[in-house]
């Protein structure tokens, strides 16, 4: 039977699944990588990134046995990580990670106020100092010699796909966090490219997600233990992939995606409605709600981990859950707001209050976000949670109590990877679209 490899390329780690076309998950594998900091921000060596990706794919491929064959590979990504390559496809700089922040005064030096305001209606995300367009503006200001050496402007997932196939391509969904594409038209935004001094030929061609980019190169196939007939399929931004992998397709549903950032995700049929909410807008379903809206608490998991380490030290997830369940709703008045004050306000409280209050703090911010978008016409009649924290029923219950809504769990940390595997199957023609894929693979749902 055909097997599909789906990758979820996150901010600090890659999660992968080997899934048969009937939805049975044969193996899950993960691998981590690290960024370092310098004048260009948070950076990572491109080869180390590729090495981790290849290692995860290789481990998954080795798990296929008997009559199972790996027919396709597809990746979703927490994208926005800039990669510049020269004419020989060698990196001009290390990867610039999406968490790098360009100062507003630098954006103001490069873009007029009118140009900055134009980003949201065209791109679907407001210019904020993060992501490739901001990084390219900074490079234009301070390191223009880098662009003189650059032949290809791309991001990490597309760089991986090129290493696998020798071909360039990017999905409409993945193009959004580049900030270089006109989201509605599905083409690059020409006035911005001219401003940045980049030509369309220097960028990966934009295609639909679920499009077959190409087959594995012989060297890549040999290194991965796969055949040269294995296809590479274009994936999506990570949260839409998580929605596909957890079956969140309808207006009125909300996906709560708890990765490095916690994101409230809503399928919508109208881009105008999506933009009216002020949230992040992305391309979504091939056959269904064509857009989605996302509201995010940026890097919240890192803040949770920092508070947890500060107050509770190195404890296991089981120990943490035992502490959190012992405290009452409201944590006896303790509230974390994820500011610097958090590192003093918990001093007089018990460890149980602290453990519960950390999760409640994130949940209260989510509730404020949810109230705001519901006032703007979005609904969350049904909520599905994915991500690492969804593996803890206690933490899920805490979030549900704060939101005052029931929460369903589905596929935990691997929902995005499962969504990628489904897109791989769509690319091969095994499934007609996302709904059809989820129906075929309904046995994958966990939690």
C-alpha positions as CSV (number, residue, x, y, z in Angstrom):
1,X,0.0,0.0,0.0
2,X,1.1,3.6,-0.6
3,X,2.6,5.4,2.3
4,X,2.9,9.1,2.7
5,X,5.4,11.1,4.7
6,X,4.1,14.3,6.3
7,X,6.4,16.8,8.0
8,X,5.5,19.7,10.3
9,X,8.6,22.0,10.3
10,X,8.2,24.0,13.4
11,X,10.2,26.9,14.9
12,X,12.6,24.7,16.9
13,X,11.8,21.1,15.8
14,X,10.4,18.9,13.0
15,X,7.7,16.4,13.6
16,X,7.0,13.7,11.0
17,X,4.6,10.9,10.4
18,X,4.6,7.9,8.1
19,X,1.0,7.3,7.2
20,X,-0.6,4.7,5.0
21,X,-3.1,6.0,2.5
22,X,-5.9,4.4,4.6
23,X,-4.9,6.7,7.5
24,X,-3.0,4.3,9.7
25,X,0.0,6.0,11.2
26,X,3.0,3.6,11.1
27,X,5.6,5.8,12.7
28,X,6.2,9.3,14.2
29,X,9.7,10.8,14.4
30,X,10.9,14.2,15.6
31,X,14.2,16.1,15.4
32,X,15.3,19.5,16.9
33,X,17.6,22.3,15.8
34,X,18.8,25.5,17.4
35,X,19.2,29.1,16.3
36,X,21.9,31.5,17.4
37,X,21.8,35.3,17.6
38,X,23.9,37.9,15.9
39,X,23.4,41.4,14.2
40,X,21.0,39.8,11.7
41,X,18.8,38.4,14.5
42,X,18.0,34.7,15.2
43,X,19.9,32.5,12.7
44,X,20.6,28.9,11.9
45,X,23.0,27.2,9.6
46,X,21.2,26.0,6.4
47,X,23.0,22.7,6.2
48,X,22.1,21.9,9.8
49,X,18.5,22.5,9.0
50,X,18.7,20.2,6.0
51,X,20.5,17.5,8.0
52,X,17.7,17.4,10.6
53,X,15.0,17.3,7.9
54,X,16.8,14.5,6.0
55,X,17.3,12.6,9.3
56,X,13.6,12.7,10.1
57,X,12.6,11.6,6.5
58,X,15.2,8.8,6.5
59,X,14.0,7.4,9.9
60,X,10.4,7.5,8.7
61,X,11.3,5.8,5.4
62,X,13.1,3.0,7.2
63,X,9.9,2.2,9.1
64,X,8.0,1.3,5.9
65,X,8.2,-2.5,5.4
66,X,6.7,-5.3,3.5
67,X,4.4,-4.2,0.7
68,X,4.3,-0.6,1.9
69,X,6.1,2.0,-0.3
70,X,6.7,5.7,0.3
71,X,5.0,7.4,-2.6
72,X,5.2,11.0,-1.6
73,X,6.7,13.5,0.9
74,X,5.0,16.8,1.9
75,X,5.9,19.5,4.4
76,X,4.0,22.2,6.2
77,X,6.1,24.9,8.0
78,X,6.0,27.7,10.6
79,X,7.4,29.7,7.7
80,X,8.9,33.1,7.3
81,X,12.6,32.0,7.7
82,X,14.6,33.8,5.0
83,X,17.2,32.0,3.0
84,X,19.4,33.8,0.4
85,X,21.3,31.7,-2.2
86,X,23.9,32.6,-4.9
87,X,24.1,31.4,-8.5
88,X,25.5,28.1,-7.3
89,X,22.6,27.7,-4.9
90,X,25.0,28.1,-2.0
91,X,23.7,30.2,1.0
92,X,24.7,33.8,1.0
93,X,23.9,34.1,4.7
94,X,22.6,31.6,7.3
95,X,18.9,31.3,7.7
96,X,17.2,34.4,9.3
97,X,14.5,33.0,11.7
98,X,11.0,34.4,11.7
99,X,11.4,35.5,15.4
100,X,13.9,38.1,14.3
101,X,12.4,41.6,14.9
102,X,13.3,44.6,12.7
103,X,13.0,47.9,14.5
104,X,10.2,50.2,13.5
105,X,12.6,53.1,12.8
106,X,14.3,50.9,10.2
107,X,11.0,50.0,8.6
108,X,10.1,53.8,8.5
109,X,13.5,54.5,6.8
110,X,12.7,52.1,4.0
111,X,8.9,52.1,3.6
112,X,6.6,55.1,3.6
113,X,3.6,55.0,5.9
114,X,1.4,54.4,2.9
115,X,3.5,51.5,1.8
116,X,3.4,50.0,5.3
117,X,-0.4,50.3,5.4
118,X,-0.8,48.6,2.0
119,X,0.7,45.3,3.3
120,X,-2.4,44.0,5.1
121,X,-5.0,44.3,2.3
122,X,-2.5,42.9,-0.2
123,X,-0.5,40.3,1.7
124,X,-3.2,39.4,4.3
125,X,-0.8,40.0,7.2
126,X,0.2,43.5,8.6
127,X,3.8,44.6,8.4
128,X,5.2,44.2,11.9
129,X,9.0,43.9,11.6
130,X,9.0,40.1,11.3
131,X,9.3,37.9,8.2
132,X,11.2,38.2,4.9
133,X,9.9,41.5,3.6
134,X,11.1,43.3,6.7
135,X,14.5,41.4,6.7
136,X,15.0,42.3,3.0
137,X,14.3,46.0,3.8
138,X,16.9,45.8,6.6
139,X,19.4,44.2,4.2
140,X,18.8,46.9,1.7
141,X,19.6,49.5,4.3
142,X,22.6,48.0,5.9
143,X,23.9,45.0,3.9
144,X,23.1,45.7,0.3
145,X,26.1,43.7,-0.8
146,X,24.3,40.5,0.2
147,X,21.6,41.1,-2.3
148,X,24.2,41.8,-5.0
149,X,25.4,38.2,-4.5
150,X,21.8,36.7,-4.3
151,X,20.2,34.8,-7.1
152,X,17.4,33.1,-5.2
153,X,15.3,34.5,-2.4
154,X,13.4,31.8,-0.6
155,X,12.4,30.3,2.8
156,X,13.4,27.1,4.6
157,X,10.6,24.7,3.4
158,X,11.2,25.6,-0.2
159,X,14.9,25.2,0.3
160,X,14.3,21.7,1.6
161,X,12.1,20.9,-1.4
162,X,14.8,22.1,-3.8
163,X,17.4,19.9,-2.0
164,X,15.0,17.0,-2.5
165,X,14.0,17.6,-6.2
166,X,16.3,20.3,-7.7
167,X,13.1,22.3,-8.5
168,X,11.7,25.5,-7.0
169,X,8.1,26.1,-6.0
170,X,6.0,27.5,-3.2
171,X,2.3,27.2,-2.4
172,X,0.0,30.2,-2.1
173,X,-0.4,29.4,1.6
174,X,3.4,29.3,2.2
175,X,3.9,32.5,0.2
176,X,1.8,34.5,2.6
177,X,4.4,34.7,5.4
178,X,7.0,35.8,2.9
179,X,5.1,39.1,2.7
180,X,6.1,39.2,-1.0
181,X,2.9,37.9,-2.6
182,X,-0.5,39.3,-3.5
183,X,-2.6,36.8,-1.6
184,X,-5.8,37.2,-3.6
185,X,-4.2,37.0,-7.0
186,X,-1.7,34.3,-6.2
187,X,1.2,36.2,-7.7
188,X,4.2,38.1,-6.4
189,X,3.5,41.7,-5.5
190,X,5.4,43.6,-8.2
191,X,5.6,47.1,-6.6
192,X,7.2,45.5,-3.5
193,X,9.7,43.5,-5.5
194,X,10.7,46.6,-7.3
195,X,11.1,48.4,-4.0
196,X,13.3,45.6,-2.7
197,X,15.3,45.2,-5.9
198,X,14.2,41.6,-6.5
199,X,12.9,40.1,-9.7
200,X,10.2,37.5,-10.0
201,X,12.8,35.1,-11.5
202,X,14.6,35.2,-8.2
203,X,11.6,33.7,-6.4
204,X,10.0,30.2,-6.3
205,X,7.0,30.0,-8.7
206,X,3.7,30.1,-6.8
207,X,1.4,27.0,-7.1
208,X,-1.6,25.5,-5.3
209,X,-0.8,23.4,-2.3
210,X,-1.1,19.8,-3.0
211,X,0.8,20.3,-6.3
212,X,3.5,17.7,-7.2
213,X,6.7,19.7,-7.4
214,X,8.8,16.8,-8.7
215,X,10.5,13.5,-7.9
216,X,13.4,12.9,-5.6
217,X,16.9,13.5,-7.1
218,X,19.0,10.3,-7.3
219,X,21.4,11.5,-4.6
220,X,18.6,12.5,-2.3
221,X,16.8,9.3,-2.9
222,X,19.9,7.2,-2.1
223,X,20.6,9.2,1.1
224,X,17.0,8.8,2.3
225,X,16.6,5.2,1.4
226,X,13.7,6.0,-1.0
227,X,13.1,5.5,-4.7
228,X,13.5,8.2,-7.4
229,X,9.8,7.8,-8.1
230,X,8.9,9.3,-4.7
231,X,7.1,12.6,-5.3
232,X,7.5,15.8,-3.4
233,X,4.3,17.7,-2.9
234,X,3.8,21.4,-2.0
235,X,2.4,21.9,1.5
236,X,0.9,24.8,3.4
237,X,1.5,27.1,6.3
238,X,1.5,25.1,9.6
239,X,-1.8,26.1,11.1
240,X,-3.9,25.4,7.9
241,X,-2.2,22.0,7.8
242,X,-3.0,21.4,11.4
243,X,-6.7,22.2,10.6
244,X,-6.6,19.7,7.8
245,X,-5.0,17.0,10.0
246,X,-7.7,17.5,12.7
247,X,-10.7,17.9,10.5
248,X,-11.5,21.6,11.2
249,X,-13.1,22.7,7.9
250,X,-16.4,24.5,8.6
251,X,-17.3,28.1,9.4
252,X,-18.2,28.1,13.1
253,X,-15.4,25.8,14.0
254,X,-12.2,26.9,15.7
255,X,-8.8,25.2,15.8
256,X,-6.7,26.0,18.9
257,X,-3.1,25.3,17.7
258,X,-0.7,25.3,20.6
259,X,2.8,25.3,19.3
260,X,5.5,27.9,19.9
261,X,2.7,30.4,19.4
262,X,-0.9,29.7,20.5
263,X,-3.2,30.4,17.5
264,X,-6.9,30.6,17.2
265,X,-7.8,29.5,13.7
266,X,-11.1,30.0,11.9
267,X,-12.1,28.8,8.4
268,X,-14.0,31.5,6.5
269,X,-15.6,31.8,3.0
270,X,-15.0,35.5,2.5
271,X,-11.6,37.2,2.4
272,X,-13.3,40.5,3.2
273,X,-14.7,39.1,6.4
274,X,-11.3,37.7,7.2
275,X,-9.6,41.1,6.8
276,X,-12.4,42.9,8.7
277,X,-11.3,41.0,11.9
278,X,-7.8,42.4,11.8
279,X,-6.4,38.8,12.1
280,X,-3.8,37.0,10.0
281,X,-5.4,35.8,6.8
282,X,-4.2,32.8,4.8
283,X,-5.3,30.6,1.9
284,X,-6.9,27.5,3.2
285,X,-9.0,24.8,1.5
286,X,-8.8,23.7,-2.1
287,X,-12.5,22.9,-2.2
288,X,-14.3,24.6,0.7
289,X,-13.7,27.7,2.8
290,X,-10.9,29.3,0.7
291,X,-9.5,31.4,3.5
292,X,-8.8,31.3,7.2
293,X,-8.2,33.8,10.0
294,X,-5.6,33.4,12.7
295,X,-5.2,35.3,16.0
296,X,-1.9,34.6,17.7
297,X,-0.2,34.9,21.1
298,X,3.4,35.0,19.8
299,X,5.9,32.6,21.3
300,X,3.6,31.8,24.3
301,X,5.0,28.3,24.8
302,X,8.5,29.8,25.4
303,X,7.0,32.2,28.0
304,X,5.2,29.3,29.6
305,X,8.4,27.2,29.7
306,X,10.3,30.2,31.2
307,X,7.8,30.7,34.0
308,X,7.6,27.0,34.7
309,X,11.4,26.8,35.0
310,X,11.6,30.0,37.1
311,X,9.1,28.9,39.7
312,X,9.0,25.1,39.6
313,X,12.4,24.1,38.3
314,X,13.0,21.0,36.2
315,X,9.9,18.8,36.7
316,X,8.2,16.3,34.5
317,X,4.9,16.9,32.6
318,X,3.3,14.4,35.0
319,X,4.5,16.3,38.0
320,X,3.3,19.6,36.5
321,X,-0.2,18.2,35.8
322,X,-0.4,16.9,39.4
323,X,0.4,20.4,40.7
324,X,-2.0,22.1,38.3
325,X,-5.0,19.9,39.1
326,X,-4.7,20.5,42.8
327,X,-5.4,24.3,42.5
328,X,-8.9,25.8,42.1
329,X,-10.1,27.8,39.2
330,X,-8.6,31.2,39.4
331,X,-5.5,29.9,41.1
332,X,-6.4,31.7,44.4
333,X,-6.1,35.1,42.8
334,X,-2.8,34.6,40.9
335,X,-2.8,35.8,37.3
336,X,0.1,35.8,35.0
337,X,0.0,38.3,32.1
338,X,3.2,37.2,30.4
339,X,5.1,40.4,31.3
340,X,8.3,41.0,33.3
341,X,6.1,41.4,36.4
342,X,5.3,37.7,36.2
343,X,8.6,36.8,37.8
344,X,7.7,38.4,41.1
345,X,3.9,38.1,41.5
346,X,4.0,34.4,42.2
347,X,6.4,34.5,45.1
348,X,3.8,34.2,47.8
349,X,1.7,31.5,46.1
350,X,1.9,27.7,46.2
351,X,3.4,25.6,43.5
352,X,-0.1,24.4,42.6
353,X,-1.4,27.9,42.2
354,X,1.6,28.8,40.0
355,X,1.2,25.7,37.8
356,X,-2.4,26.3,37.1
357,X,-2.0,30.1,36.8
358,X,0.6,29.7,34.0
359,X,-1.9,27.8,31.8
360,X,-4.8,30.1,32.9
361,X,-2.7,33.1,31.9
362,X,-2.4,32.0,28.3
363,X,-6.1,30.9,28.3
364,X,-7.3,34.3,29.5
365,X,-5.4,36.0,26.7
366,X,-7.0,33.6,24.3
367,X,-10.4,34.4,25.7
368,X,-9.8,38.1,25.1
369,X,-8.8,37.4,21.5
370,X,-11.8,35.2,21.0
371,X,-14.2,37.8,22.3
372,X,-12.7,40.3,19.9
373,X,-13.0,38.2,16.8
374,X,-16.5,37.0,17.8
375,X,-17.6,40.6,17.9
376,X,-16.4,40.9,14.3
377,X,-18.5,38.1,13.0
378,X,-16.4,34.9,13.6
379,X,-17.8,32.0,15.7
380,X,-16.3,29.3,17.8
381,X,-19.2,26.9,18.2
382,X,-16.9,23.9,18.2
383,X,-13.2,24.0,19.4
384,X,-10.5,21.5,18.5
385,X,-7.1,21.7,20.2
386,X,-3.8,20.4,18.8
387,X,-0.2,20.8,19.8
388,X,2.0,19.4,22.6
389,X,-0.2,20.8,25.5
390,X,-3.2,18.9,24.1
391,X,-1.5,15.7,25.3
392,X,-2.4,16.9,28.9
393,X,-6.1,16.4,29.6
394,X,-5.6,18.6,32.7
395,X,-4.3,21.5,30.8
396,X,-7.0,21.1,28.1
397,X,-9.6,21.2,30.9
398,X,-8.1,24.4,32.4
399,X,-8.2,26.1,29.0
400,X,-11.8,24.9,28.5
401,X,-12.9,26.3,31.8
402,X,-11.4,29.7,31.0
403,X,-12.9,29.8,27.5
404,X,-16.2,28.4,28.9
405,X,-16.5,26.1,25.9
406,X,-15.9,22.3,25.5
407,X,-12.7,21.3,23.6
408,X,-12.0,18.3,21.4
409,X,-8.5,16.9,21.0
410,X,-7.2,15.5,17.7
411,X,-3.8,14.2,16.8
412,X,-1.9,16.2,19.4
413,X,1.6,17.2,18.3
414,X,1.4,15.5,14.9
415,X,-1.8,17.1,13.5
416,X,0.2,19.4,11.2
417,X,2.3,16.4,10.0
418,X,-0.9,14.4,9.4
419,X,-2.3,17.3,7.4
420,X,0.9,17.3,5.3
421,X,0.6,13.6,4.6
422,X,-3.0,14.2,3.5
423,X,-1.8,16.9,1.1
424,X,0.8,14.4,-0.2
425,X,-2.1,12.0,-1.0
426,X,-4.1,14.8,-2.7
427,X,-1.1,15.5,-4.9
428,X,-1.0,11.8,-5.9
429,X,-4.7,11.8,-6.6
430,X,-5.5,9.4,-3.7
431,X,-7.9,11.9,-2.2
432,X,-10.0,14.5,-4.0
433,X,-9.6,17.3,-1.4
434,X,-9.0,17.9,2.3
435,X,-12.5,16.6,3.4
436,X,-12.1,13.5,1.4
437,X,-8.6,12.9,2.8
438,X,-9.9,13.3,6.4
439,X,-12.7,10.9,5.8
440,X,-10.3,8.3,4.4
441,X,-8.0,8.9,7.3
442,X,-10.5,9.3,10.1
443,X,-8.7,6.5,12.0
444,X,-5.8,8.8,12.5
445,X,-7.6,11.0,15.0
446,X,-6.1,10.7,18.5
447,X,-7.3,12.2,21.8
